[in-house]
Amino acid sequence: MKVELAEHFDACDDRSRDALFAIPARLHTLARRFPAVSHGLLSLTDQAIVSATSFATMVIIGRATSPDQLGLYYLVMSIVFITVGVQEQIVATPYTVYSKRYQGSELASYAGSVWFHHFAVTALGIVMLLAAIAGLSLAGAVRMAPGLWALLAAGPFILLREWIRRFAYANLQIVPAVMLDAVVAVVQLGGLLLLWRLKLLSIFSIFAVMGAACAIACVGWFVLDRPAARFDPSRYRPDWTKNWSFGRWALRSYVVGSTIPFVMPWILGLTVGMAAAGVLAACNTLINISNLFLVSMDRVLIPRAAQAFARGHAGDLRRVLTWAALVILPALGAFCLVVFLFGSRLAVFVFGDQYRGHGDILTALALVMFANGVGTIAGTGLWAIDKPRINFTADVVTLLVTIAAGFALVVPLGAFGAALAILAGTSTGCVVRTLRLQRALALCEVPTEVNDQQPLDHDKLIERSDDCVSSEAGDWLAAQRESGCEIPNHGRCV
């Protein structure tokens, strides 16, 4: 009897072991069958790690230090956010779009070029930060000096970590990005908690821990997953020229339309007071929880949108953007409802009673995030069809409306007025992007063959080729123009 029971349990153990070992194989099979879903889930996990790390860092600093220290940390971090955004526009985003057009050794050489561009832009940022430190010292602004010196030491490693993440996402290598951010989270939060326990937490020690965490993670990434890049100095300048032709519009759009949330705390601090800036910073921290979803979807959406338009036509891109809208917008709408109902209680729970009664600010900023979701989808579509100039136009509109609303609302309403000004500008820019994208996609949907059986209207073809440079009919028309041919209404060169 004992022998039979032993054999029975051994058989059960074998079946359990086989089922356990079969799980990774089944997950791998599902990932191959549904790559978009697997990449989306991994991206969501990665962004959850990043957002949770940022959120926990703010909470630790807010509870362990004074409101002045929290405000100083947020102002210094706004410099980091702007610098990371600039590098993303002129280095990471062009690589994400144009890397889909290379293969093999050409792709490796292009990757080597953008790595060189990253290090060059980082060096330029260090020089500019040194100039800013010198200027503030001459002006007597000594309170900012410790944070800027700490940023000078930690900044290159923070930028390198962000570049590695974007490089991995551009190549749809999500697992290395998740591992990188997990290491940063463990080291950074562990170091901050240790300093809190030892009562050694200061603005300098905060950035020292952040820099060390990024350095450790980056070294580990280079050892375990070195990028497939070949450094060819002859390619640096032409690749930069090509990337800059795209990135300059993305950079202008970012500077004009995406820096307002980082600049507004400085404006509040100068016009209303540091208390109002601290309230806005705390509310922004809570609302940025939604970036767990929006940014993760955006990381997957950009390369897939570019790939859809490069391999197919406007209809393929439209389907990708529609899928993104069906996933992103309902989630952000539910988030807005939760903030409207429970935002004020959440602020008190996280930051204390001094932040009670700011539910109106949180609701306005949640609506800003929803508008950002719509604008992100439309802006990605414009990038995919190589139309960053339209994004820039929308961002100019966003900036002008935000400034006008800010002059009218910030002084009388304080932080709530700043939130309303950001909402007005973001919503207006979102409408402009969406309408222009719809028009551009309509003009891109032209016949892929030009022959006698499929006549094309001459004026309409010219209009479409000028507005959608990636269509095959537009390429055909450009070739005919270069050859000096006249183009009659039936679409043949005679």
C-alpha positions as semicolon CSV with decimal commas, in nm:
position;residue;x (nm);y (nm);z (nm)
1;M;0,000;0,000;0,000
2;K;0,282;0,238;0,091
3;V;0,454;0,159;-0,237
4;E;0,139;0,240;-0,435
5;L;0,093;0,569;-0,250
6;A;0,457;0,661;-0,312
7;E;0,422;0,586;-0,681
8;H;0,102;0,789;-0,691
9;F;0,265;1,095;-0,529
10;D;0,572;1,060;-0,754
11;A;0,344;1,063;-1,058
12;C;0,166;1,371;-0,924
13;D;0,500;1,542;-0,865
14;D;0,610;1,462;-1,220
15;R;0,289;1,603;-1,362
16;S;0,317;1,916;-1,148
17;R;0,681;1,959;-1,247
18;D;0,597;1,915;-1,615
19;A;0,312;2,166;-1,587
20;L;0,541;2,414;-1,411
21;F;0,813;2,381;-1,674
22;A;0,552;2,414;-1,948
23;I;0,447;2,761;-1,831
24;P;0,745;2,952;-1,984
25;A;0,702;2,762;-2,312
26;R;0,333;2,848;-2,324
27;L;0,404;3,212;-2,243
28;H;0,667;3,221;-2,518
29;T;0,416;3,070;-2,762
30;L;0,155;3,328;-2,667
31;A;0,411;3,606;-2,707
32;R;0,494;3,486;-3,058
33;R;0,127;3,454;-3,154
34;F;0,025;3,787;-3,001
35;P;0,335;4,012;-3,007
36;A;0,140;4,336;-2,969
37;V;-0,030;4,210;-2,651
38;S;0,291;4,075;-2,499
39;H;0,484;4,394;-2,576
40;G;0,200;4,601;-2,436
41;L;0,193;4,405;-2,110
42;L;0,571;4,420;-2,072
43;S;0,569;4,792;-2,147
44;L;0,293;4,841;-1,893
45;T;0,498;4,650;-1,635
46;D;0,806;4,857;-1,711
47;Q;0,621;5,186;-1,685
48;A;0,464;5,065;-1,360
49;I;0,814;5,019;-1,220
50;V;0,928;5,363;-1,340
51;S;0,617;5,545;-1,220
52;A;0,616;5,365;-0,885
53;T;0,983;5,452;-0,833
54;S;0,923;5,820;-0,911
55;F;0,611;5,831;-0,695
56;A;0,775;5,656;-0,400
57;T;1,074;5,888;-0,426
58;M;0,847;6,193;-0,399
59;V;0,663;6,045;-0,102
60;I;0,986;5,958;0,081
61;I;1,126;6,308;0,026
62;G;0,797;6,473;0,118
63;R;0,763;6,284;0,445
64;A;1,132;6,283;0,543
65;T;1,217;6,647;0,466
66;S;1,056;6,990;0,479
67;P;0,822;7,134;0,213
68;D;1,106;7,361;0,103
69;Q;1,326;7,058;0,031
70;L;1,043;6,891;-0,161
71;G;0,996;7,207;-0,366
72;L;1,368;7,234;-0,436
73;Y;1,381;6,869;-0,542
74;Y;1,087;6,918;-0,778
75;L;1,241;7,229;-0,934
76;V;1,573;7,051;-0,992
77;M;1,391;6,748;-1,132
78;S;1,209;6,976;-1,375
79;I;1,550;7,050;-1,527
80;V;1,608;6,675;-1,559
81;F;1,268;6,621;-1,721
82;I;1,326;6,896;-1,977
83;T;1,675;6,770;-2,062
84;V;1,554;6,412;-2,104
85;G;1,273;6,538;-2,325
86;V;1,513;6,732;-2,546
87;Q;1,734;6,427;-2,593
88;E;1,432;6,216;-2,674
89;Q;1,316;6,451;-2,949
90;I;1,648;6,494;-3,131
91;V;1,805;6,151;-3,072
92;A;1,560;5,883;-2,963
93;T;1,252;5,970;-3,167
94;P;1,429;6,000;-3,504
95;Y;1,599;5,666;-3,437
96;T;1,263;5,508;-3,351
97;V;1,116;5,622;-3,684
98;Y;1,413;5,581;-3,921
99;S;1,561;5,258;-3,778
100;K;1,272;5,067;-3,938
101;R;1,416;5,158;-4,279
102;Y;1,756;4,989;-4,222
103;Q;1,869;4,630;-4,186
104;G;2,191;4,443;-4,111
105;S;2,515;4,642;-4,120
106;E;2,333;4,960;-4,223
107;L;2,120;4,940;-3,909
108;A;2,429;4,875;-3,692
109;S;2,607;5,181;-3,838
110;Y;2,298;5,395;-3,788
111;A;2,274;5,274;-3,427
112;G;2,639;5,365;-3,372
113;S;2,569;5,716;-3,502
114;V;2,280;5,778;-3,264
115;W;2,486;5,650;-2,970
116;F;2,752;5,906;-3,060
117;H;2,481;6,173;-3,089
118;H;2,356;6,085;-2,741
119;F;2,700;6,130;-2,584
120;A;2,756;6,456;-2,776
121;V;2,426;6,604;-2,657
122;T;2,499;6,491;-2,300
123;A;2,835;6,672;-2,310
124;L;2,662;6,987;-2,434
125;G;2,413;6,962;-2,149
126;I;2,696;6,941;-1,895
127;V;2,853;7,257;-2,036
128;M;2,519;7,441;-2,017
129;L;2,464;7,326;-1,658
130;L;2,808;7,455;-1,558
131;A;2,719;7,790;-1,714
132;A;2,391;7,794;-1,521
133;I;2,571;7,720;-1,192
134;A;2,812;8,005;-1,258
135;G;2,528;8,244;-1,341
136;L;2,327;8,156;-1,032
137;S;2,636;8,192;-0,812
138;L;2,700;8,539;-0,948
139;A;2,333;8,626;-0,890
140;G;2,352;8,509;-0,529
141;A;2,103;8,220;-0,569
142;V;2,300;7,991;-0,339
143;R;2,002;7,772;-0,239
144;M;1,996;7,608;-0,583
145;A;2,371;7,539;-0,590
146;P;2,375;7,207;-0,397
147;G;2,103;7,059;-0,615
148;L;2,271;7,169;-0,938
149;W;2,610;7,036;-0,833
150;A;2,449;6,705;-0,743
151;L;2,270;6,706;-1,079
152;L;2,601;6,772;-1,253
153;A;2,737;6,447;-1,111
154;A;2,422;6,235;-1,147
155;G;2,281;6,384;-1,468
156;P;2,493;6,192;-1,723
157;F;2,397;5,858;-1,568
158;I;2,028;5,955;-1,553
159;L;2,038;6,054;-1,920
160;L;2,221;5,735;-2,013
161;R;1,961;5,523;-1,837
162;E;1,678;5,705;-2,019
163;W;1,855;5,666;-2,354
164;I;1,906;5,292;-2,302
165;R;1,534;5,255;-2,228
166;R;1,435;5,436;-2,545
167;F;1,692;5,250;-2,753
168;A;1,552;4,919;-2,628
169;Y;1,194;5,027;-2,694
170;A;1,278;5,146;-3,045
171;N;1,407;4,795;-3,119
172;L;1,104;4,641;-2,943
173;Q;1,337;4,482;-2,684
174;I;1,115;4,537;-2,383
175;V;1,260;4,276;-2,144
176;P;1,603;4,448;-2,111
177;A;1,425;4,777;-2,038
178;V;1,220;4,611;-1,764
179;M;1,533;4,461;-1,607
180;L;1,715;4,796;-1,624
181;D;1,434;4,985;-1,451
182;A;1,389;4,712;-1,190
183;V;1,753;4,744;-1,085
184;V;1,722;5,123;-1,065
185;A;1,407;5,092;-0,853
186;V;1,564;4,853;-0,602
187;V;1,890;5,048;-0,561
188;Q;1,734;5,395;-0,560
189;L;1,448;5,328;-0,318
190;G;1,669;5,113;-0,094
191;G;1,931;5,387;-0,078
192;L;1,676;5,660;-0,001
193;L;1,511;5,455;0,273
194;L;1,851;5,386;0,427
195;L;1,941;5,756;0,424
196;W;1,600;5,839;0,574
197;R;1,659;5,592;0,856
198;L;2,005;5,740;0,917
199;K;1,862;6,095;0,894
200;L;2,108;6,183;0,618
201;L;1,857;6,270;0,347
202;S;1,944;6,595;0,168
203;I;1,918;6,730;-0,184
204;F;2,276;6,627;-0,256
205;S;2,242;6,276;-0,113
206;I;1,914;6,226;-0,301
207;F;2,075;6,285;-0,640
208;A;2,386;6,093;-0,539
209;V;2,169;5,786;-0,480
210;M;1,979;5,837;-0,805
211;G;2,301;5,869;-1,004
212;A;2,453;5,560;-0,841
213;A;2,139;5,355;-0,913
214;C;2,141;5,452;-1,281
215;A;2,516;5,387;-1,311
216;I;2,487;5,036;-1,166
217;A;2,194;4,949;-1,393
218;C;2,363;5,086;-1,706
219;V;2,686;4,894;-1,641
220;G;2,486;4,575;-1,595
221;W;2,299;4,637;-1,921
222;F;2,623;4,689;-2,116
223;V;2,768;4,368;-1,974
224;L;2,462;4,149;-2,034
225;D;2,304;4,301;-2,344
226;R;2,551;4,513;-2,537
227;P;2,385;4,704;-2,823
228;A;2,436;4,593;-3,182
229;A;2,607;4,915;-3,289
230;R;2,902;4,982;-3,519
231;F;3,073;5,318;-3,477
232;D;3,155;5,465;-3,817
233;P;3,274;5,828;-3,791
234;S;3,190;5,888;-4,157
235;R;2,824;5,832;-4,074
236;Y;2,800;6,066;-3,773
237;R;2,741;6,389;-3,965
238;P;2,507;6,266;-4,243
239;D;2,299;6,069;-3,993
240;W;2,282;6,373;-3,767
241;T;2,171;6,588;-4,059
242;K;1,895;6,342;-4,144
243;N;1,785;6,305;-3,783
244;W;1,794;6,679;-3,729
245;S;1,568;6,739;-4,029
246;F;1,308;6,536;-3,839
247;G;1,411;6,607;-3,482
248;R;1,420;6,985;-3,513
249;W;1,043;6,992;-3,554
250;A;0,994;6,741;-3,275
251;L;1,227;6,951;-3,056
252;R;1,044;7,272;-3,132
253;S;0,716;7,097;-3,057
254;Y;0,851;6,970;-2,727
255;V;1,000;7,302;-2,616
256;V;0,687;7,491;-2,716
257;G;0,419;7,248;-2,607
258;S;0,554;7,006;-2,347
259;T;0,761;7,216;-2,106
260;I;0,470;7,415;-1,964
261;P;0,398;7,158;-1,685
262;F;0,762;7,189;-1,574
263;V;0,779;7,567;-1,605
264;M;0,448;7,640;-1,431
265;P;0,579;7,559;-1,078
266;W;0,856;7,815;-1,135
267;I;0,597;8,073;-1,246
268;L;0,382;8,003;-0,942
269;G;0,681;8,028;-0,712
270;L;0,773;8,370;-0,851
271;T;0,422;8,521;-0,870
272;V;0,218;8,358;-0,593
273;G;0,466;8,181;-0,363
274;M;0,646;7,855;-0,299
275;A;0,342;7,713;-0,118
276;A;0,135;7,729;-0,437
277;A;0,420;7,573;-0,634
278;G;0,439;7,293;-0,378
279;V;0,065;7,226;-0,406
280;L;0,087;7,206;-0,784
281;A;0,389;6,975;-0,759
282;A;0,209;6,741;-0,521
283;C;-0,101;6,730;-0,740
284;N;0,111;6,667;-1,050
285;T;0,277;6,378;-0,871
286;L;-0,058;6,215;-0,799
287;I;-0,193;6,269;-1,151
288;N;0,127;6,132;-1,304
289;I;0,012;5,792;-1,180
290;S;-0,176;5,776;-1,511
291;N;0,159;5,783;-1,692
292;L;0,185;5,422;-1,584
293;F;-0,054;5,357;-1,870
294;L;-0,014;5,642;-2,117
295;V;0,364;5,641;-2,149
296;S;0,387;5,262;-2,167
297;M;0,135;5,251;-2,451
298;D;0,314;5,538;-2,626
299;R;0,646;5,351;-2,620
300;V;0,487;5,064;-2,812
301;L;0,263;5,281;-3,030
302;I;0,537;5,495;-3,188
303;P;0,745;5,214;-3,346
304;R;0,432;5,020;-3,447
305;A;0,276;5,324;-3,611
306;A;0,597;5,399;-3,801
307;Q;0,624;5,034;-3,904
308;A;0,261;5,022;-4,019
309;F;0,300;5,324;-4,246
310;A;0,642;5,215;-4,376
311;R;0,522;4,867;-4,475
312;G;0,166;4,949;-4,568
313;H;-0,046;5,255;-4,633
314;A;-0,258;5,509;-4,449
315;G;-0,526;5,247;-4,383
316;D;-0,279;5,034;-4,184
317;L;-0,172;5,334;-3,979
318;R;-0,535;5,431;-3,918
319;R;-0,608;5,083;-3,780
320;V;-0,310;5,103;-3,543
321;L;-0,419;5,444;-3,413
322;T;-0,781;5,329;-3,375
323;W;-0,667;5,031;-3,170
324;A;-0,460;5,264;-2,951
325;A;-0,758;5,496;-2,896
326;L;-0,984;5,207;-2,796
327;V;-0,728;5,100;-2,535
328;I;-0,600;5,433;-2,404
329;L;-0,900;5,667;-2,388
330;P;-1,143;5,451;-2,185
331;A;-0,869;5,390;-1,928
332;L;-0,791;5,761;-1,896
333;G;-1,162;5,844;-1,875
334;A;-1,204;5,603;-1,583
335;F;-0,900;5,760;-1,417
336;C;-1,059;6,107;-1,444
337;L;-1,375;5,977;-1,276
338;V;-1,178;5,825;-0,988
339;V;-0,985;6,149;-0,936
340;F;-1,306;6,353;-0,936
341;L;-1,460;6,130;-0,669
342;F;-1,161;6,054;-0,445
343;G;-0,877;6,291;-0,545
344;S;-0,884;6,512;-0,236
345;R;-0,880;6,215;0,003
346;L;-0,592;6,062;-0,188
347;A;-0,388;6,383;-0,156
348;V;-0,440;6,388;0,220
349;F;-0,354;6,019;0,251
350;V;-0,027;6,054;0,060
351;F;0,103;6,400;0,158
352;G;-0,087;6,493;0,475
353;D;-0,355;6,735;0,593
354;Q;-0,174;7,036;0,450
355;Y;-0,293;6,925;0,103
356;R;-0,660;6,893;0,196
357;G;-0,920;7,065;-0,024
358;H;-0,741;7,054;-0,360
359;G;-0,974;6,818;-0,543
360;D;-1,050;7,085;-0,804
361;I;-0,681;7,109;-0,901
362;L;-0,652;6,731;-0,924
363;T;-0,964;6,707;-1,145
364;A;-0,835;6,975;-1,382
365;L;-0,497;6,802;-1,412
366;A;-0,668;6,465;-1,470
367;L;-0,857;6,619;-1,764
368;V;-0,522;6,748;-1,889
369;M;-0,397;6,391;-1,889
370;F;-0,701;6,276;-2,090
371;A;-0,637;6,548;-2,347
372;N;-0,273;6,442;-2,354
373;G;-0,388;6,089;-2,437
374;V;-0,583;6,207;-2,740
375;G;-0,299;6,436;-2,845
376;T;-0,042;6,158;-2,805
377;I;-0,232;5,931;-3,044
378;A;-0,275;6,204;-3,304
379;G;0,083;6,326;-3,264
380;T;0,219;5,974;-3,309
381;G;0,025;5,945;-3,632
382;L;0,176;6,270;-3,758
383;W;0,526;6,148;-3,670
384;A;0,465;5,819;-3,849
385;I;0,377;5,996;-4,175
386;D;0,684;6,219;-4,135
387;K;0,487;6,535;-4,055
388;P;0,640;6,670;-3,733
389;R;0,583;7,025;-3,857
390;I;0,210;6,985;-3,796
391;N;0,283;6,881;-3,438
392;F;0,484;7,199;-3,400
393;T;0,192;7,410;-3,522
394;A;-0,038;7,246;-3,268
395;D;0,217;7,305;-2,992
396;V;0,243;7,674;-3,078
397;V;-0,132;7,697;-3,038
398;T;-0,106;7,512;-2,706
399;L;0,161;7,752;-2,579
400;L;-0,026;8,068;-2,682
401;V;-0,354;7,956;-2,525
402;T;-0,179;7,844;-2,206
403;I;0,007;8,175;-2,167
404;A;-0,308;8,379;-2,231
405;A;-0,509;8,175;-1,982
406;G;-0,222;8,186;-1,734
407;F;-0,211;8,568;-1,733
408;A;-0,582;8,571;-1,658
409;L;-0,605;8,290;-1,403
410;V;-0,277;8,228;-1,215
411;V;-0,268;8,535;-0,992
412;P;-0,635;8,532;-0,879
413;L;-0,673;8,151;-0,853
414;G;-0,320;8,035;-0,770
415;A;-0,248;7,668;-0,834
416;F;-0,604;7,604;-0,955
417;G;-0,565;7,881;-1,211
418;A;-0,240;7,726;-1,333
419;A;-0,413;7,390;-1,373
420;L;-0,699;7,549;-1,569
421;A;-0,452;7,732;-1,794
422;I;-0,270;7,408;-1,872
423;L;-0,604;7,237;-1,942
424;A;-0,716;7,510;-2,183
425;G;-0,393;7,500;-2,381
426;T;-0,366;7,120;-2,392
427;S;-0,726;7,075;-2,507
428;T;-0,690;7,330;-2,786
429;G;-0,370;7,172;-2,913
430;C;-0,535;6,829;-2,901
431;V;-0,818;6,947;-3,128
432;V;-0,571;7,097;-3,377
433;R;-0,363;6,777;-3,392
434;T;-0,663;6,553;-3,444
435;L;-0,814;6,761;-3,723
436;R;-0,483;6,794;-3,909
437;L;-0,413;6,422;-3,877
438;Q;-0,752;6,335;-4,024
439;R;-0,684;6,559;-4,322
440;A;-0,331;6,424;-4,372
441;L;-0,448;6,061;-4,362
442;A;-0,726;6,137;-4,610
443;L;-0,473;6,287;-4,850
444;C;-0,243;5,988;-4,804
445;E;-0,504;5,741;-4,922
446;V;-0,422;5,755;-5,295
447;P;-0,407;5,472;-5,551
448;T;-0,085;5,269;-5,542
449;E;-0,082;5,217;-5,920
450;V;-0,101;5,476;-6,187
451;N;-0,228;5,363;-6,526
452;D;-0,484;5,428;-6,795
453;Q;-0,752;5,221;-6,623
454;Q;-0,722;5,424;-6,302
455;P;-0,724;5,793;-6,399
456;L;-0,615;6,046;-6,137
457;D;-0,716;6,406;-6,113
458;H;-0,411;6,624;-6,177
459;D;-0,478;6,897;-5,922
460;K;-0,582;6,653;-5,651
461;L;-0,272;6,440;-5,709
462;I;-0,047;6,744;-5,672
463;E;-0,226;6,842;-5,353
464;R;-0,194;6,491;-5,210
465;S;0,171;6,446;-5,300
466;D;0,257;6,779;-5,141
467;D;0,075;6,693;-4,817
468;C;0,172;6,325;-4,788
469;V;0,529;6,267;-4,901
470;S;0,520;5,895;-4,828
471;S;0,247;5,791;-5,074
472;E;0,352;5,597;-5,383
473;A;0,156;5,826;-5,609
474;G;0,340;6,120;-5,459
475;D;0,673;5,948;-5,529
476;W;0,562;5,882;-5,886
477;L;0,461;6,244;-5,932
478;A;0,793;6,370;-5,790
479;A;0,983;6,148;-6,034
480;Q;0,781;6,283;-6,325
481;R;0,846;6,640;-6,214
482;E;1,221;6,576;-6,199
483;S;1,217;6,430;-6,550
484;G;1,043;6,739;-6,684
485;C;0,733;6,551;-6,805
486;E;0,394;6,708;-6,831
487;I;0,126;6,525;-6,630
488;P;-0,218;6,507;-6,793
489;N;-0,536;6,415;-6,609
490;H;-0,519;6,045;-6,687
491;G;-0,192;5,999;-6,495
492;R;0,066;5,914;-6,760
493;C;0,380;6,094;-6,866
494;V;0,361;6,183;-7,237
